Each structure stands twice: as C-alpha cells, then as structure tokens.
Amino acid sequence: MKDYRGYSFWLETCDDDLTPRPPLDGSIDADIAILGAGFTGLWTAWYLLLKEPSLKIAIVEAEIAGFGASGRNGGWCFSGFPVSPLALLESHGYDAARLVSLEMHKAVDEVGRVTREEGIDTHYAKGGELEVARAPYDLPKLQKMYDEFRAIGLEDHHQLLDARETRDRINVAGAVGSFWNKEGAAIQPARLARGLARAVERLGATIYEQTRVTDFAPAPHPSLTTERGTVRARAVVLAGEAYLSALPKLNRAIIPVTSHMVVTEPLSDELWEQIRWRERDVLGGFGINGGYINHTADGRIAFGAYRGTYPYKSRITDQINLDEDIFDHARQAALDWFPMLKDVRFTHAWGGVFGMPRDHMPTMTYDRTTGIAAAYGYTGEGVATANLSGRVLTDLITETDSPLTMLPMTQRRKARWEPEPLRWAGVTFVRHGRMRMLKNVERQRKYPEKPTLAQRLYDF
Ligand SMILES: Cc1cc2nc3c(=O)[nH]c(=O)nc-3n(C[C@H](O)[C@H](O)[C@H](O)COP(=O)(O)OP(=O)(O)OC[C@H]3O[C@@H](n4cnc5c(N)ncnc54)[C@H](O)[C@@H]3O)c2cc1C
C-alpha cells in the first residue's frame, strides 16, 4: 500500500490516520456524485449539506482525501484570484470585478470560521499576505497591485510599505518595499483537507477512496463511471482540478503544472528573533528567486519555488513530484531570502500539480440540462478559491437566486488548450521564455519595455 505520508510535509504531520477509506464496491444511486476529495469537492459537499441536510452525497476519490494539491500546497489561504482586478474590470465591469474580490475576502474568513466551528485545527493565522520587492525595478509591480485594488474601490484592504516598514515587519535580505494585503492567512493545508473530509462525513456524506473515475455521463442519466461500478445521481460534480486532464472529455480543458516545496527544521528562538515575521503573514516575491513562503505553526520556513513544469500529454506521475534541480533551487532561493538559514537543515521536499486553464479564468459552472457541475482551474491560487467554488456550486445546483451565480466564473467558455505536441511545445517555450526574461531583468536591472513573445503567447 502507498505511504501517503510521503507525499508532503503537511500530510506527514497532519495527525490524521491516512489509512484509505473503503472503495466503492458496485453501483449506487445518490443525489449528488462528486469526483475528487480535495478542497473543491469537500467544500461543495459541506455547503450542499448545510443547505439540504437530507441530500445523499457520494464523493469518489482516486487515492485519499487531500492526496492532490490540497494536501501539498503552500498554505497560502489568501484572497488572490487568478484573474487580476484590472483584467476583470476590463472584461466584466466594475461590479463584477469588485464582487469577485469581496467574495475572495469572504472565502479567507469562511475557512477560518467554518474550521473553528467544526473543531478543525488548521493552524489558521490571519496575518495577511506580504509581497516583498527585493530590487528597485520590482517596486512598480507593488504600486500596480495597489492601483488595481484602488480601481475597484478596495484599497483599504491593502498597504504599500517602504523599505524600513518592511524590515520592521520581516527581515528579508535586500527588501526595498512591499505590498501588504490584509486578506491572507497561513494554514496547514492537509489538516484542512483531512478535517473537512471528517466534517462532511459527520454531516452524512460518504467518501469512497482508492476509486478512480474513468468517465462521466450527462443527463438523462448523470453518472460517474469508476473501475468498480457507477454512481448515478441527480447532479455530478467534477472537482479533480489538474487531474481532470486525464479524462478524455476534459483533456484540453485544463493542464497540470508542477510546483515544488522544501521546508526547514524548526528554527531556534534566536533565528526567529533575527527574522522577526511575528504575524505569520504568507510571504511572496518576484524574480528568479521568487517564491511562496510560509511560516509554519511549528516554527519552520516552507519555501515554494516558482519553477512550474508541464508534463508532456498532461501525464501526472509520482516522478514529476521529485525534481532534485528544483528542490536545490528552492533551498538556495530560501537562503537568498534569509541568509541566516545557512546552517539550518531542510527536512522535507515534495511536489504536486495545480491546474491551469488556457484563458486563466477558473470554471465554476452547473448545466441544469446535463446535470454536470464543475469547478477547477485555479492556477496555483486555489486554497481560498475552492471555498468560493463550494459556495457557488451549491447555489447553482440548488437553484438559489444569489449574486454568486452571476460571477464571471459561472459563464461557460470555450477556451481549450492546443492538441499535443503543440501544447507541450508552446507551454515549454513560454516557460523558458519567462526564465530568460527574468535572467535578463536581473542582469540589466530593468524589465523589457514591451511584452516578450512568450508573454504575448501566454501572459504570466
Ligand atoms: C505545490 C503546490 C503549492 C500550492 N500552493 C498554493 C498556495 O499556497 N495557495 C493557494 O491558494 N493555492 C496553492 N496551490 C493550489 C491549490 O493547492 C489548489 O488549487 C487546490 O488545492 C485545488 O483543490 P482541488 O480540490 O480543486 O484539487 P486537488 O486538491 O488537486 O484535489 C483533486 C482530487 O481529485 C482526485 N481525483 C482526480 N481525478 C480523479 C479521478 N479520475 N477519479 C477520482 N478522483 C480523482 C485527486 O486524487 C485529488 O484528491 C498550490 C498547488 C501546489 C501543487
């Protein structure tokens, strides 16, 4: 049997029994059939059961609850959304752009509120999100972030800090300024996924683990087909994020992209004295050594590298989680941010996949005529967004008239990835182009005046 503890530091230390629940054994009927026991599937089940406690919900999971990105991510539960406020303003107008941000703020608080009420200790600490510029040429990026929120009237939630104010908050080498977003919390993500799984079971849902869905069917008989039987339901929810690309019907809807993390041993009090970082804000930054960084509740630093790769034909294997070059890079980048870590041991390294849609926009849809609902495509910003998905899908499926059902993500779109091998060639070209651009920026100490070809093909 697989040792699921080995898939991330978070799964190893979540204090839950990771022994798989029984698989599906034969065909069953349910009201709602959900593919995937990650944040999206679990939040959807939780909100549906809150609204209609008598619903019979079956969640079908290929491995165990929290096996995917939900059990391996950076623990940034923050209001960042894959489409920026300005892009939303231009494409969908002021009210829609503002509502998306406000609902993302609410998502961060919902994760805190529900877990408190359900007795799930996710080590939730709402210290905000701090994006640090470590070179003067990155300062305009901070200003742009602030201006985007001002354009939708939400600048009150954000603050620009100068070099001294940034250093007072956290001692990052070379910091010249930062952007602080108060809508961010650090969490232990596997504790959230595992705790939510137990919470939905308490509400009456059944989770079938080690049961892979091989196909799904629309009305007149919405269903999930598995290797061990079929789940027939009134509505089917596709909540498999990057892994959905393995289903032939969704192969071009989403691609998997890897992300890798390392974590230190617990740091001494003297080191924390030097680093400060008392509020446990989630911490991020730009450039070659940029990353997403978490001050864990047990006093470690977890560092995630921005070095995503795309596996040819979207093939997700355990092998792609283990990239020694990226682990090395992440350890070096962590030292570059915090030189005082030079004698500290890194104890764990792991990777996972997130889903990336062709047009950046997450999907949160339900088609009443087919009985198929889906929520995916968060491009590495899914911890809080998945909570929003759960609330949106619940209102859509229960036909509740709410502003959530009008959000831009609920509109069906046609953006599909190119077929292979064009897809792999394109994504790889953009990835290398981005690295080349960042290296040039570091050498020339400025960004190119015009977007590069790679950026024009897929803006990042
Ligand atoms: C290393 C890493 C770091 C990240 N850091 C952050 C961060 O700090 N903040 C943030 O906001 N986001 C982050 N993300 C993204 C975030 O973790 C995800 O967007 C989020 O967890 C998605 O949740 P999900 O439930 O939709 O998908 P997942 O957690 O991937 O869950 C999907 C589940 O579906 C199951 N499944 C898939 N296909 C099938 C099938 N055919 N049959 C049955 N079951 C199936 C999988 O086994 C899996 O358990 C990160 C992602 C990675 C990989």
The ligand as a Gaussian input file, in Angstrom:
#p B3LYP/6-31G(d) Opt

LIG

0 1
 C        2.931000      22.617000      -4.518000
 C        1.691000      23.455000      -4.614000
 C        1.614000      24.638000      -3.905000
 C        0.455000      25.416000      -3.938000
 N        0.357000      26.497000      -3.130000
 C       -0.812000      27.169000      -3.046000
 C       -0.981000      28.182000      -2.072000
 O       -0.116000      28.399000      -1.222000
 N       -2.151000      28.893000      -2.081000
 C       -3.147000      28.624000      -2.981000
 O       -4.156000      29.333000      -2.974000
 N       -3.029000      27.607000      -3.858000
 C       -1.904000      26.860000      -3.891000
 N       -1.803000      25.795000      -4.734000
 C       -3.001000      25.380000      -5.473000
 C       -4.048000      24.729000      -4.557000
 O       -3.436000      23.795000      -3.704000
 C       -5.104000      24.053000      -5.405000
 O       -5.638000      24.997000      -6.310000
 C       -6.260000      23.472000      -4.596000
 O       -5.780000      22.652000      -3.569000
 C       -7.177000      22.715000      -5.530000
 O       -8.082000      21.942000      -4.778000
 P       -8.973000      20.907000      -5.576000
 O       -9.797000      20.191000      -4.590000
 O       -9.695000      21.582000      -6.677000
 O       -7.939000      19.927000      -6.283000
 P       -6.982000      18.809000      -5.636000
 O       -6.586000      19.135000      -4.268000
 O       -5.916000      18.516000      -6.632000
 O       -7.949000      17.566000      -5.489000
 C       -8.419000      16.839000      -6.578000
 C       -8.720000      15.449000      -6.047000
 O       -9.405000      14.737000      -7.046000
 C       -8.904000      13.435000      -7.091000
 N       -9.118000      12.947000      -8.448000
 C       -8.640000      13.468000      -9.578000
 N       -9.019000      12.755000     -10.655000
 C       -9.786000      11.762000     -10.168000
 C      -10.474000      10.686000     -10.790000
 N      -10.440000      10.480000     -12.106000
 N      -11.186000       9.846000     -10.004000
 C      -11.258000      10.054000      -8.669000
 N      -10.598000      11.042000      -8.029000
 C       -9.868000      11.886000      -8.781000
 C       -7.422000      13.585000      -6.771000
 O       -6.844000      12.384000      -6.304000
 C       -7.445000      14.679000      -5.733000
 O       -7.520000      14.162000      -4.415000
 C       -0.645000      25.012000      -4.762000
 C       -0.554000      23.833000      -5.506000
 C        0.603000      23.059000      -5.443000
 C        0.676000      21.803000      -6.239000

